[in-house]
Amino acid sequence: MFGLETDIFLLLAFSLFAACAFEFVNGFHDTANAVATVIYTNSLKPNIAVIWSGFCNFLGVFFGGIAVAMGIVNLLPVELLIDQNVYHSVAMVFALLFSAIIWNLGTWYFGLPSSSSHTLIGSILGVGLAFTFMPENTHGAGVNWSKAQELFTSLLTSPIFGFALAIIIMFVLRRLLSKPLREIVFSEPKKNQPPPIWIRAILITTCTLVSFFHGSNDGQKGVGLVMLILIGIVPAHFAIDNSVDPVGLKKDLVQIEQIVNRIDTINLSASDRFNLSTVKSEITHLNAQISTTLVDNKIPLEQRMDARRSLLLISRNTKTILDNGDANLSSADKAYLKMQSSSEIGIRRFTDYAPDWVILMISLSLGLGTMVGWKRIVITIGEKIGKQHLTYAQGASAELVAASTIGVSSYLGLPVSTTHVLSSGIAGSMVASKGVKNLQAGTIRNIVIAWVLTLPVTMALSGSLYALLRWIL
């Protein structure tokens, strides 16, 4: 495979297997997010619910795009971790994989709805921070902190949003529904008896939406993880998308160069003047590569990582200059430069991609994982967050909150904790019914503790593992 040495091939194969294992664990860890409400309202039998949820998760990964995946990849400046020793890249991969799997399995065992998103991001940050203090690091920070801040904001605010939105939906339902409908919707399900067909249809629909959007968000994190592995261990083959014609890239670079040459440097800050100089030099360098070294209309293997670095620097630095607002360019020129950050039509289409086989592999892993191991966390969500049994209104409200929040986050390319959004939605629906006293304090405390500890624990674990494995390998 790719002409690799046997030991490197085996390490790559094991890394991909471990990534699939992480996504499989993610599946059965997060199944409860979709199926708890339909199970506890007797809308679907447990076995049917988890199989349907697994199928919808599969579809969500396959058709959900790769915006969130690229957010994960770009969180860690992988280029800083690629050196002449491929075993250092292997250490990076193993450290973040093992720490993420260990934490996910631990919280699943104790029935805690912990966030796989926090887990993976914490593991990546731990590796990046550890690399920052390595003696061979001469490039500065090992973490893209602007991207990290963006992801933190999404992960921290989504549970609060879910809690508040569930309360609002419950309030609206009480106000808008007639008394006969309220008595049905706000009643607890009868034991072993399915709800009225229209309520059942609503609950199954919300379960379907949560499952699909869970796949489109959490599944993309697995895709990003696999791309991180491939770029780290075999960068020559996966640093850029070799299916895209580099001649088209040359046309884009010519246009970008013409625009940046029109920027008046007088109004720019010192940092932006440096950014502009970097953009110009990288365009010149990349243009020279494309003009003189193409083989079969492709950039040669040994130059692809260098090309990736140039493309990311051009994209990031032009975006920084535009965001600072001191570039005296026309609206059309600014729009064109902003377009270049697009993974569909800009120069980032060469770096922000995932092969179909990667998406299929993660789709299957998440879908199959969703079909097993669901019971522990379903019990926590269905029975231990509130002091009362889930009503039809509470189940539908929590699922609607989760589906809408995850769907919007996936569209914006932001990872969000499916677990925390749904748990907070159920907590909000319980509070809307009988106030804060309707929550089980012990469960809420444990969920919050897991929420607070996930990032620091996984960061410390992955950072320590990375340092240890670098020393061993």
C-alpha positions in Angstrom: 0.0 0.0 0.0 1.5 3.3 -1.2 4.9 1.6 -1.3 5.3 1.8 2.5 7.8 -0.2 4.5 6.1 -3.1 6.3 6.3 -1.6 9.8 4.9 1.7 8.6 2.1 -0.1 6.8 1.2 -2.1 9.9 1.2 1.1 12.0 -1.0 2.9 9.5 -3.4 -0.1 9.4 -3.6 -0.2 13.2 -4.2 3.5 13.3 -7.1 3.3 10.9 -8.5 0.4 12.9 -8.3 2.4 16.1 -10.0 5.4 14.4 -12.9 3.1 13.4 -12.9 1.7 17.0 -13.2 5.3 18.3 -16.2 6.0 16.0 -17.8 2.6 16.9 -17.5 3.5 20.6 -18.9 7.0 19.7 -21.8 5.2 18.1 -22.9 3.1 21.1 -21.9 5.9 23.5 -24.2 8.4 21.8 -27.0 6.2 20.7 -29.1 7.3 23.6 -29.2 10.8 22.2 -31.6 9.6 19.5 -33.4 6.6 20.9 -34.0 7.3 24.6 -37.2 9.3 24.0 -38.8 6.9 21.5 -38.0 3.9 23.8 -39.3 5.6 26.9 -42.5 6.7 25.2 -43.1 3.3 23.7 -43.0 4.7 20.2 -40.5 2.1 19.0 -39.2 -1.2 20.4 -35.6 -0.9 21.6 -34.1 -3.2 18.9 -36.0 -1.4 16.1 -35.1 2.0 17.5 -31.3 1.4 17.6 -31.2 -0.3 14.2 -33.1 2.6 12.6 -30.9 5.1 14.4 -27.8 3.3 13.2 -29.0 3.5 9.6 -29.8 7.2 9.9 -26.4 7.8 11.5 -24.8 6.0 8.5 -26.7 8.3 6.1 -25.8 11.4 8.1 -22.1 10.7 7.8 -22.3 9.9 4.1 -24.3 12.9 3.1 -23.4 15.4 5.7 -20.4 17.0 4.0 -16.9 17.5 5.5 -17.0 21.1 7.0 -16.9 19.8 10.6 -14.2 17.2 9.7 -12.0 20.0 8.3 -12.5 22.0 11.5 -11.0 19.1 13.4 -8.1 18.7 10.9 -7.3 22.5 11.0 -7.4 22.6 14.8 -4.0 21.0 14.9 -1.3 22.4 12.6 -0.4 19.0 11.4 2.4 20.4 9.3 4.3 21.2 12.5 4.3 17.6 13.5 5.6 16.2 10.2 9.3 15.7 10.3 11.8 13.2 9.0 10.8 10.7 11.6 7.5 9.2 10.7 7.3 7.5 14.1 6.8 10.9 15.6 3.6 11.2 13.6 2.6 7.7 14.6 3.1 8.7 18.3 0.8 11.7 17.7 -1.9 9.5 16.2 -1.8 6.8 18.9 -1.8 9.3 21.7 -4.9 11.1 20.6 -6.7 7.8 19.6 -6.0 6.0 22.9 -6.8 8.9 25.2 -10.1 9.5 23.4 -11.1 5.8 23.4 -10.1 5.4 27.1 -12.2 8.3 28.2 -15.2 7.4 26.1 -15.2 3.8 27.3 -14.8 4.9 30.9 -17.7 7.4 30.9 -19.9 4.8 29.0 -19.1 2.2 31.7 -20.4 4.5 34.4 -23.4 5.5 32.3 -22.3 9.2 32.0 -23.5 11.1 28.9 -20.1 12.5 28.2 -19.2 14.3 25.0 -17.2 12.5 22.3 -16.6 16.0 20.7 -15.0 17.3 23.9 -13.0 14.0 24.1 -11.6 14.1 20.6 -10.8 17.9 20.7 -9.2 17.6 24.1 -7.0 14.8 22.9 -5.9 16.8 19.8 -5.2 19.9 22.0 -3.1 17.8 24.4 -0.9 16.5 21.6 -0.5 20.0 20.2 0.4 21.5 23.5 2.9 18.7 24.2 4.5 19.4 20.8 4.7 23.1 21.6 7.3 22.3 24.3 9.3 19.8 22.2 12.9 21.0 21.6 12.6 20.5 17.8 9.6 22.8 17.6 10.8 26.0 16.0 7.5 27.1 14.5 5.7 28.4 17.6 2.4 27.1 19.0 1.3 23.6 18.2 -2.3 24.5 18.3 -4.4 26.7 16.0 -5.8 28.8 18.8 -8.2 30.9 16.7 -9.9 27.7 15.5 -9.8 26.2 19.0 -11.6 29.3 20.4 -14.2 29.0 17.7 -14.8 25.3 18.6 -14.8 26.0 22.4 -17.5 28.6 21.9 -19.7 26.1 20.0 -19.2 23.3 22.6 -19.7 25.5 25.6 -22.7 27.5 24.5 -24.7 24.7 22.9 -25.9 23.0 26.1 -27.0 26.4 27.5 -28.9 27.0 24.3 -30.4 23.6 24.4 -31.6 24.0 28.0 -33.2 27.4 27.3 -34.8 26.4 24.0 -36.4 23.3 25.5 -38.1 25.5 28.2 -39.3 27.9 25.5 -40.8 25.1 23.4 -42.6 23.6 26.4 -44.0 27.0 27.3 -45.2 27.6 23.7 -46.9 24.1 23.7 -48.7 24.9 26.9 -50.0 28.2 25.5 -50.9 27.1 22.0 -52.5 23.6 22.5 -56.1 23.2 23.5 -56.8 21.6 26.9 -57.7 18.1 25.4 -54.5 18.1 23.4 -52.4 19.3 26.4 -53.8 16.5 28.5 -52.6 14.0 25.9 -49.2 15.6 25.0 -48.2 16.3 28.6 -49.2 12.9 30.0 -46.8 10.1 30.9 -46.8 7.1 28.5 -48.8 4.1 29.7 -46.7 1.0 30.4 -46.1 -1.1 27.2 -48.7 0.9 25.3 -47.7 3.0 22.3 -48.8 6.6 22.1 -51.5 7.9 19.6 -50.3 7.5 16.0 -49.7 11.2 15.5 -47.6 11.6 18.6 -45.7 8.4 17.6 -45.0 9.9 14.1 -43.7 13.1 15.7 -41.4 11.3 18.0 -40.1 8.9 15.4 -39.5 11.9 13.1 -37.4 13.7 15.8 -35.5 10.5 16.5 -34.7 10.2 12.8 -33.5 13.8 12.6 -31.3 13.6 15.6 -29.8 10.4 14.3 -29.1 11.9 10.9 -27.7 15.1 12.2 -25.6 13.2 14.8 -24.0 11.3 11.9 -23.5 14.5 10.0 -21.7 16.1 13.0 -20.1 13.4 15.1 -19.4 11.2 12.1 -17.5 14.1 10.5 -15.2 14.2 13.6 -14.3 10.6 12.7 -13.6 11.6 9.1 -11.4 14.4 10.4 -9.6 12.0 12.7 -8.8 9.6 9.8 -7.6 12.5 7.6 -5.3 13.6 10.5 -3.9 10.1 10.5 -3.4 9.9 6.8 -1.8 13.3 6.5 0.4 12.6 9.5 1.7 9.2 8.4 1.5 9.3 4.6 1.4 13.0 3.7 2.7 12.5 0.2 -0.5 10.7 -0.7 -3.1 12.7 1.3 -1.7 16.2 1.9 -3.7 17.5 -1.1 -6.6 16.2 -3.2 -4.9 14.7 -6.2 -8.1 14.4 -8.2 -8.3 18.2 -8.6 -6.6 19.6 -11.7 -3.6 21.8 -10.6 -3.9 23.9 -13.8 -7.1 25.4 -12.3 -5.2 26.1 -9.1 -2.6 28.1 -11.1 -5.4 30.3 -12.5 -6.7 31.0 -9.0 -3.2 31.9 -7.8 -2.7 34.3 -10.7 -6.0 36.1 -9.8 -5.1 36.1 -6.1 -1.6 37.6 -6.9 -3.2 40.3 -8.9 -5.5 41.3 -6.1 -3.0 41.2 -3.3 -0.6 43.3 -5.4 -3.3 46.0 -5.3 -3.3 46.2 -1.5 -1.8 49.5 -0.3 0.6 48.5 2.5 0.6 52.0 4.1 -2.6 51.3 6.1 -1.6 47.8 7.1 -0.2 46.9 10.5 3.2 45.4 10.8 1.7 41.9 11.3 -0.5 42.3 8.2 2.5 43.5 6.1 4.3 40.3 7.1 1.2 38.3 6.3 1.0 40.0 2.9 4.6 39.3 2.2 4.1 35.7 3.1 1.2 35.4 0.7 3.2 36.8 -2.2 6.2 34.6 -1.5 4.1 31.4 -1.2 2.2 32.2 -4.4 5.5 32.6 -6.2 6.8 29.4 -4.7 3.7 27.4 -5.5 3.4 28.8 -9.1 7.0 27.7 -9.7 6.1 24.2 -8.5 3.1 23.9 -10.8 4.9 25.3 -13.8 8.0 23.1 -13.7 7.4 19.9 -11.8 4.0 18.4 -12.6 4.1 14.7 -13.3 1.1 13.3 -15.2 -0.7 16.6 -14.4 -0.2 16.0 -10.7 2.1 17.6 -8.1 5.0 15.1 -7.4 4.6 13.1 -4.2 7.6 14.7 -2.4 6.2 18.2 -3.0 2.6 17.7 -1.9 3.1 18.4 1.8 5.0 21.6 0.9 2.1 22.5 -1.5 -0.4 22.0 1.3 1.5 24.3 3.6 1.7 27.0 1.0 -2.1 26.8 0.3 -3.0 27.0 4.0 -0.7 29.9 4.5 -2.1 31.8 1.5 -5.7 31.1 2.6 -5.2 31.9 6.3 -3.1 35.0 5.8 -5.4 36.6 3.2 -8.4 35.9 5.5 -6.5 37.5 8.5 -5.8 40.6 6.4 -9.4 40.9 5.3 -10.7 40.3 8.8 -8.5 43.2 10.2 -10.3 45.5 7.7 -7.3 47.6 6.6 -7.0 46.3 3.0 -8.2 49.0 0.6 -9.8 46.7 -1.9 -13.0 46.7 -3.9 -16.0 44.7 -2.7 -15.5 42.3 -5.7 -11.8 41.7 -4.8 -12.6 41.1 -1.1 -15.4 38.7 -2.1 -13.0 36.8 -4.4 -10.4 36.4 -1.6 -13.0 35.3 0.9 -14.2 32.7 -1.7 -10.8 31.1 -1.7 -11.4 29.8 1.8 -14.2 27.6 0.4 -13.6 23.9 0.3 -15.8 23.7 -2.8 -14.7 26.4 -5.2 -11.6 28.0 -3.5 -8.0 27.0 -3.3 -9.0 25.1 -0.1 -10.7 22.5 -2.3 -7.1 21.1 -2.7 -6.6 20.7 1.1 -10.1 20.3 2.6 -11.3 17.0 1.3 -11.8 13.4 2.3 -11.8 10.4 0.0 -15.1 8.5 -0.4 -13.6 5.3 1.1 -12.8 7.3 4.3 -16.4 8.6 4.6 -17.8 5.1 3.9 -15.5 3.5 6.5 -16.6 6.0 9.2 -20.2 5.7 8.2 -20.2 2.0 8.7 -18.3 2.2 12.0 -20.7 4.8 13.5 -23.8 3.1 12.2 -22.7 -0.3 13.5 -21.7 1.1 16.9 -25.1 2.8 17.2 -26.7 -0.6 17.2 -25.0 -1.9 20.3 -24.3 -0.9 23.9 -27.1 1.6 24.1 -28.7 0.6 27.3 -26.5 2.2 30.0 -26.8 5.8 28.8 -30.4 5.4 27.7 -31.3 4.6 31.3 -29.4 7.7 32.5 -31.2 10.0 30.0 -34.6 8.3 30.3 -34.8 7.8 34.1 -32.1 9.7 36.0 -32.1 13.3 34.8 -35.6 14.2 35.9 -37.7 12.8 38.8 -40.7 12.0 36.6 -41.1 9.8 33.6 -40.6 11.5 30.3 -43.8 12.8 28.9 -44.5 12.9 25.1 -44.0 16.7 25.1 -40.7 16.5 27.0 -39.4 13.8 24.6 -40.4 15.6 21.5 -39.1 19.0 22.8 -35.7 17.6 23.7 -35.3 15.8 20.4 -36.4 18.8 18.4 -33.9 21.0 20.3 -31.1 18.5 19.7 -31.9 18.0 16.0 -32.1 21.8 15.2 -29.0 22.7 17.2 -26.9 19.9 15.6 -28.2 20.6 12.1 -27.3 24.3 12.3 -23.9 23.5 13.8 -23.2 21.0 11.0 -24.2 23.6 8.4 -21.8 26.1 10.0 -19.0 23.6 10.2 -18.9 23.6 14.0 -18.6 20.5 16.2 -21.3 20.3 18.9 -21.9 17.8 21.7 -24.9 15.8 20.7 -24.9 14.3 24.2 -24.8 17.6 26.1 -27.4 19.3 23.8 -30.0 16.5 24.3 -29.2 16.0 28.1 -29.6 19.8 28.6 -32.8 19.7 26.5 -34.3 17.0 28.7 -33.2 18.9 31.8 -34.9 22.1 30.4 -38.1 20.2 29.7 -38.1 18.8 33.3 -37.6 22.3 34.7 -40.3 23.7 32.5 -42.8 21.1 34.0 -42.1 21.4 37.7 -39.1 23.7 38.2 -35.6 22.9 39.3 -36.8 20.6 42.0 -37.8 18.2 39.2 -34.2 17.4 38.4 -32.2 14.6 40.1 -29.3 16.5 41.6 -26.9 13.5 41.7 -27.2 12.8 38.0 -26.9 16.5 37.0 -23.8 16.8 39.2 -22.2 13.7 37.6 -23.0 15.0 34.0 -21.5 18.4 34.8 -18.4 16.9 36.4 -17.9 14.8 33.3 -18.5 17.9 31.1 -15.9 19.9 33.1 -13.3 17.2 33.4 -13.4 15.9 29.8 -11.1 18.6 28.3 -8.4 18.8 30.9 -8.3 15.0 31.5 -8.0 14.1 27.8 -5.5 16.9 27.2 -3.3 15.7 30.0 -3.7 12.0 29.0 -3.0 12.6 25.3 -0.1 15.0 26.0 1.5 12.5 28.4 1.0 9.6 26.0 2.4 11.6 23.1 5.6 12.4 25.1 5.9 8.7 26.2 5.3 7.2 22.7 7.8 9.7 21.1 10.4 8.5 23.6 9.6 4.8 23.0 9.4 5.0 19.2 
